[in-house]
Amino acid sequence: MLGLRTTIYKVSDLKKAKEWYAKAFATKQYFDEPFYVGFNIGGYELGLLPEEAIVKDKADSVLSYWGVDDIHKTYQNLIELGAKEHEKPTNVGGELMVASVKDPWDNIIGIIYNPEFKIKSLTDLKE
């Protein structure tokens, strides 16, 4: 295993989702096709796929957490952009904090503040 590469969110309106995610993650997509939109978020892929059928109850069984420097500010920004509360910022031990929201298409976006986590290079992983 080389680590996480892509997190994909399925959306019913790819155009609106592309605009929303560009604002939410403060970046533009690097890949933009009618079948897929890709964003590079700190070296990881955030992908948007068009939903073939609208799903009312999306599962909470898998959560991806995007690292942030200020969890309260990021959480509030996502809410102001139209996300719905899923889990308010919560301390989960030491300085670690997690939170999550639901985007306008009911996908869960997790955010985490973890000052101890450092991204390792492939060289570090091989040692």
Buried (B, 14 or more C-beta within 10 A) or exposed (E): EEEEEEBBBBBBBBEEBBEBBBEBBEBEBEEEEEEBBBBBBEEBBBBBBBBEEEEEEBEEEEBBBBBBEEBEEBBEBBEEBEBEEBBEBEEEEEEBBBBBBBBBBBBBBBBBBBEEEEEEEEEEEEE
